[in-house]
Amino acid sequence: MSRLVIVSIFLFLLSSGVGLCASPIMAAFKEYQSALDVGDIRRAENAGERAWKLAEEVKKYKNAAILAYNLAELRLRYLPDADAIRPARRALELASANNNNMLAPEKARLLTTLIEYKNSSDLTNVDSLQQALIDFDEAGQITDFPAYLSRIYLVDSAVAEDQWNEAVSLAEQILQDYETLGMQDPELKARAHIRLGAALFYQDRTNNKDAAQDQFIAAMELSGKFRYDEVPDLYLQAWAWAGIMNILWRSIDKNHKSRIPDNIASPRAVASGRPEECPEYIKWKRIDPPVFPSKMLEKGYVGLVIVSHDLDVDGRTKNVAVEMEVPGNSFGVFGAFGTSALQAAKKWQADLPENLPSECLSDHYTPVQFVINRKMPVYRNGSRFRN
């Protein structure tokens, strides 16, 4: 939640007279603020809505505009299933109609447009969101969470339209916004790093290899520590992208060594919770290579798929799933590498030591590389990686 908005409304309420400062509106707002300070989002939501409705009842519309804005922003950020559009539209209406110098119409319009875009079924019409962000910036508004999130959506749109220069510019701005806002959310920052890395990759995969991989490594580092059975999706996404960078480097220099630090180089290196008896690597008895997708081969694309699986007592894979696939739908052939890897992985069998604890048999992640070498597809399985 933007602390700038909270400070603004606090000062505005104080300037509105002793009567208002002692009113139920102020009491509700203070409860809202204290609930936010301790991370009690539901209590903050209830108090925020109560403060907004009380301001409406006594026709304190300038106060009501900011209170409605705060409530909408809170729901947008923390409560995705809650109704954010109703208070956002009311904030815009009041900001536009009452010459509210505490809430600029451009600020309220961006929030409203963002929520409408987020709630739309197809996320294809980005023109209104782009224009609202332009108006916000031109009005000299200070970057806030809605502006940050708007740029994330616009990056995704630029990627979908193959507008790589625009995607890189927006992704760089997102990371600057994160620092400007003083945000303390590693997951949001990791997502920003992944978006910038992907945009750099698509923009120029040859010259941007190092710069892109640096972004993916930063995202992996931000994932922190986790249990072996709770590997974050963000880590897997960054791991897959970083792996693609290694593949590209090896296509140029077969002696290239991975730049990924050993302490984050795989889920096994980061995760905790497995018994010491579990082997460090899976030794495969049977590992059928997948078919290299013809469309990807024709385009000259390499690929990497992260396959998750368990093992039965005989070492056969079960519960096989594709967790991450690079490249994916940005190339218009979503699932090409993933489908092939999935079909092959269902036939794999590991050579297991006897009497392993059950924890050694579950929640494994194996990277499957699709590499074009000397104009012929060469499959390299992930058995030599930590998994």
C-alpha positions in Angstrom: 0.0 0.0 0.0 1.3 3.4 -0.9 2.4 5.2 2.3 2.3 8.5 0.4 -1.5 8.2 0.1 -1.8 7.3 3.7 0.3 10.3 4.8 -1.7 12.6 2.5 -5.0 11.6 3.9 -3.8 11.7 7.5 -2.6 15.3 7.0 -5.8 16.2 5.2 -8.0 14.8 7.9 -6.0 16.8 10.5 -6.5 20.0 8.5 -10.2 19.4 8.3 -11.0 20.6 11.8 -11.1 19.4 15.4 -14.6 17.9 14.9 -13.5 15.7 12.1 -10.3 14.6 13.9 -12.4 13.4 16.8 -15.0 11.8 14.5 -15.7 8.2 13.7 -14.1 8.8 10.3 -10.8 9.5 11.9 -11.1 6.6 14.3 -11.9 4.2 11.4 -8.9 5.6 9.4 -6.5 5.2 12.4 -7.7 1.6 12.7 -7.1 1.1 9.0 -3.6 2.5 9.3 -2.7 0.4 12.4 -4.0 -2.8 10.8 -1.8 -2.1 7.7 1.2 -1.6 10.0 0.8 -5.1 11.4 -0.2 -6.7 8.1 -3.8 -7.4 9.1 -5.3 -6.9 5.6 -8.9 -8.0 6.4 -9.2 -5.7 9.4 -7.7 -2.9 7.3 -10.2 -3.5 4.6 -13.1 -3.4 7.0 -11.9 -0.2 8.6 -11.1 1.4 5.3 -14.6 0.7 3.9 -16.2 2.0 7.1 -14.2 5.2 7.0 -15.1 5.7 3.3 -18.9 5.2 4.0 -18.8 7.5 7.0 -17.2 10.2 5.0 -19.9 9.8 2.3 -22.7 10.0 4.9 -21.5 13.4 6.2 -20.7 14.6 2.6 -17.0 15.0 3.2 -16.4 14.2 -0.4 -12.7 15.2 -0.6 -12.0 12.8 2.3 -14.3 10.2 0.7 -12.3 10.3 -2.5 -9.0 9.5 -0.9 -10.6 6.9 1.4 -12.2 5.2 -1.6 -8.9 5.3 -3.5 -7.1 3.7 -0.5 -9.6 0.9 -0.3 -9.5 0.2 -4.0 -5.7 0.0 -4.0 -5.6 -2.2 -1.0 -8.0 -4.7 -2.6 -6.2 -4.6 -5.9 -2.9 -5.4 -4.2 -3.8 -7.9 -1.5 -7.4 -9.1 -2.1 -7.8 -10.1 -5.7 -11.3 -11.5 -5.3 -12.6 -8.4 -3.5 -14.6 -5.6 -5.2 -11.9 -3.0 -6.1 -13.7 -1.4 -9.0 -16.6 0.2 -7.1 -14.5 2.3 -4.7 -12.0 3.1 -7.6 -14.8 4.5 -9.8 -16.2 6.5 -6.9 -12.8 7.9 -6.2 -12.4 8.9 -9.8 -15.9 10.5 -9.8 -15.2 12.5 -6.7 -11.7 13.5 -7.7 -13.0 14.8 -11.1 -16.0 16.6 -9.8 -14.8 18.3 -6.6 -11.5 19.9 -7.7 -9.8 17.6 -5.1 -6.2 18.8 -4.8 -5.5 15.9 -2.5 -6.3 13.3 -5.2 -5.5 14.1 -8.7 -8.0 12.8 -11.4 -5.0 11.3 -13.3 -4.1 9.2 -10.3 -7.7 8.0 -9.7 -8.1 7.4 -13.5 -5.0 5.2 -13.7 -6.2 3.1 -10.7 -9.7 2.7 -12.2 -8.4 1.8 -15.7 -5.9 -0.7 -14.3 -8.6 -2.5 -12.3 -10.9 -2.6 -15.4 -8.1 -3.9 -17.5 -7.2 -6.6 -14.9 -10.8 -7.6 -14.6 -11.3 -8.0 -18.4 -11.5 -11.4 -19.8 -8.9 -11.2 -22.6 -6.3 -8.6 -21.5 -5.9 -7.6 -25.1 -7.1 -4.0 -25.2 -4.2 -2.1 -23.6 -4.7 1.3 -25.3 -6.7 2.8 -22.4 -4.2 1.6 -19.8 -1.3 2.9 -21.8 -3.0 6.3 -22.2 -3.9 6.5 -18.5 -0.3 5.8 -17.6 0.9 8.5 -20.0 -1.5 11.0 -18.5 -0.4 10.0 -15.0 3.3 10.6 -15.8 2.6 13.8 -17.7 0.7 15.2 -14.7 3.8 14.7 -12.6 2.3 12.1 -10.3 4.7 10.3 -8.0 5.1 6.6 -8.9 2.8 4.4 -6.8 1.8 0.7 -6.8 -0.9 1.1 -9.5 1.7 2.7 -11.8 4.1 -0.1 -11.0 1.5 -2.8 -11.8 0.4 -1.0 -14.9 3.9 -1.2 -16.3 4.0 -4.9 -15.5 0.9 -5.5 -17.6 2.3 -3.3 -20.4 5.5 -5.3 -20.4 3.5 -8.5 -20.9 1.5 -6.9 -23.7 4.7 -5.7 -25.4 6.2 -9.2 -25.2 3.0 -10.6 -26.7 3.3 -8.2 -29.6 7.0 -8.8 -30.1 7.8 -5.2 -29.1 11.1 -6.1 -27.4 12.6 -2.6 -27.2 9.4 -1.3 -25.5 9.4 -4.4 -23.2 13.0 -3.8 -22.1 12.3 -0.1 -21.4 9.2 -0.8 -19.4 10.9 -3.6 -17.4 13.8 -1.4 -16.5 11.3 1.2 -15.3 9.6 -1.4 -13.2 12.8 -2.1 -11.3 13.4 1.6 -10.8 9.8 2.0 -9.5 10.4 -0.8 -7.0 13.4 1.1 -5.6 11.5 4.4 -5.7 8.6 3.0 -3.8 10.9 1.5 -1.2 9.0 -1.8 -1.7 10.0 -4.8 0.5 8.4 -7.6 -1.5 11.0 -10.1 -2.9 8.4 -11.9 -5.0 7.4 -8.7 -6.8 11.0 -7.8 -7.4 11.9 -11.3 -8.6 9.0 -11.1 -11.2 10.4 -7.8 -12.4 13.9 -9.3 -12.9 12.4 -12.2 -14.8 10.4 -9.9 -17.1 13.5 -7.8 -17.8 15.6 -10.9 -18.4 13.1 -12.4 -20.8 12.7 -9.0 -22.7 16.5 -8.8 -23.0 16.6 -12.3 -24.3 14.0 -11.7 -26.9 15.4 -8.4 -27.9 18.9 -9.8 -28.8 19.5 -13.3 -27.5 23.1 -13.3 -28.8 24.4 -10.0 -27.4 22.2 -9.9 -24.3 23.0 -13.3 -22.9 25.0 -12.1 -19.9 22.7 -9.2 -19.1 19.6 -11.5 -19.3 21.1 -14.2 -17.2 22.1 -11.7 -14.5 18.4 -10.9 -14.2 17.4 -14.5 -13.8 20.2 -15.2 -11.3 18.9 -12.1 -9.3 15.4 -13.7 -9.3 16.8 -17.0 -8.1 18.6 -15.3 -5.3 15.4 -13.5 -4.2 13.6 -16.8 -3.9 15.4 -17.4 -0.7 15.4 -20.7 1.2 12.6 -23.3 0.8 11.7 -26.9 1.5 12.3 -29.5 -1.1 8.5 -30.1 -1.4 7.7 -26.3 -1.6 9.9 -25.1 -4.5 8.5 -21.7 -5.5 7.2 -21.3 -9.1 9.3 -18.1 -9.4 12.5 -20.1 -8.7 11.6 -22.7 -11.3 10.8 -20.0 -13.8 14.1 -18.2 -13.2 16.0 -21.5 -13.2 14.6 -22.5 -16.6 15.5 -19.1 -18.1 19.0 -19.2 -16.6 19.4 -22.7 -18.1 18.5 -21.4 -21.5 21.3 -18.8 -21.2 23.8 -21.6 -20.5 22.6 -23.6 -23.5 23.1 -20.6 -25.7 26.6 -20.0 -24.4 27.5 -23.6 -24.9 26.4 -23.4 -28.5 29.1 -20.8 -28.9 31.7 -22.2 -26.5 31.5 -25.8 -25.6 33.8 -25.2 -22.6 31.5 -22.5 -21.2 31.0 -22.8 -17.4 27.7 -21.8 -15.8 27.6 -18.4 -14.2 24.9 -19.5 -11.8 26.3 -19.6 -8.2 26.5 -23.1 -6.8 24.4 -22.3 -3.8 21.4 -21.5 -5.9 22.1 -23.6 -9.0 19.3 -26.1 -8.5 16.4 -26.8 -6.1 18.6 -29.5 -4.4 21.3 -26.9 -3.7 18.8 -24.5 -2.1 16.1 -26.7 -0.6 16.1 -28.2 2.9 14.2 -31.1 4.5 15.4 -34.2 2.7 17.0 -36.9 4.8 20.8 -37.3 4.5 20.3 -40.8 3.1 18.8 -39.4 -0.1 21.3 -39.5 -3.0 22.6 -36.2 -4.3 21.8 -37.1 -7.9 19.3 -39.4 -9.6 21.0 -42.2 -11.5 18.9 -43.1 -14.4 18.4 -46.7 -15.5 16.2 -45.7 -18.4 15.8 -42.2 -19.7 14.1 -42.1 -23.1 14.9 -39.0 -25.1 11.9 -36.9 -26.2 11.2 -36.0 -29.8 12.6 -32.6 -30.9 9.5 -30.6 -32.0 9.7 -30.1 -35.7 8.4 -26.5 -35.6 11.0 -25.5 -33.1 13.7 -27.3 -35.1 12.7 -25.5 -38.3 13.0 -22.2 -36.4 16.3 -23.1 -34.9 15.1 -22.8 -31.3 16.7 -24.4 -28.4 14.6 -25.2 -25.4 14.5 -26.2 -21.7 11.7 -27.8 -19.8 11.5 -28.3 -16.0 9.8 -31.6 -15.4 8.5 -32.5 -11.9 8.0 -36.1 -10.8 7.9 -38.6 -8.0 9.4 -42.1 -8.1 7.9 -45.4 -7.1 9.9 -48.0 -5.2 11.1 -49.5 -8.4 12.4 -46.1 -9.6 9.7 -45.5 -12.2 8.5 -41.9 -12.6 4.9 -41.0 -11.6 2.9 -37.8 -11.1 4.9 -36.3 -14.0 4.2 -32.7 -14.9 5.7 -29.8 -16.8 6.5 -27.0 -14.3 8.2 -24.6 -16.7 8.9 -24.4 -20.4 11.2 -21.9 -22.2 10.5 -20.8 -24.8 6.7 -20.9 -24.3 3.7 -19.2 -25.8 5.6 -16.1 -26.9 6.7 -18.1 -30.0 3.1 -19.1 -30.9 3.7 -22.8 -30.3 3.0 -23.1 -26.6 3.6 -26.6 -25.2 5.8 -27.9 -28.1 8.9 -28.6 -25.9 6.8 -29.3 -22.8 4.6 -31.9 -24.4 7.5 -33.8 -25.9 9.4 -33.8 -22.5 6.3 -34.9 -20.7 5.7 -37.9 -22.9 9.3 -39.0 -22.6 9.5 -38.5 -18.8 6.6 -40.8 -18.1 8.8 -43.7 -19.3 11.9 -42.9 -17.3 13.2 -45.2 -14.5 15.8 -44.4 -11.9 18.4 -46.8 -10.5 17.7 -46.4 -6.8 19.6 -47.7 -3.7 17.7 -50.0 -1.5 15.6 -49.0 1.6 15.4 -45.3 0.8 13.1 -43.1 3.0 9.9 -42.1 1.3 11.0 -38.5 1.3 13.7 -39.4 -1.2 11.1 -40.5 -3.7 9.0 -37.4 -4.0 9.2 -33.9 -5.4 12.0 -34.1 -7.9 12.7 -31.6 -10.6 14.7 -32.6 -13.7 15.7 -30.1 -16.4 15.3 -31.4 -20.0 17.4 -29.6 -22.6 16.6 -29.5 -26.3 19.8 -28.5 -28.1 20.6 -28.1 -31.8 24.2 -29.2 -32.5 25.7 -29.3 -35.9 22.3 -28.9 -37.5 21.0 -32.0 -35.8 18.9 -32.2 -32.7 20.7 -33.6 -29.7 18.9 -34.4 -26.5 20.6 -33.8 -23.2 18.8 -35.0 -20.2 19.0 -33.4 -16.8 20.5 -36.3 -15.0 23.9 -34.6 -14.7 22.2 -31.6 -13.0 21.2 -31.4 -9.4 17.5 -32.2 -9.3 
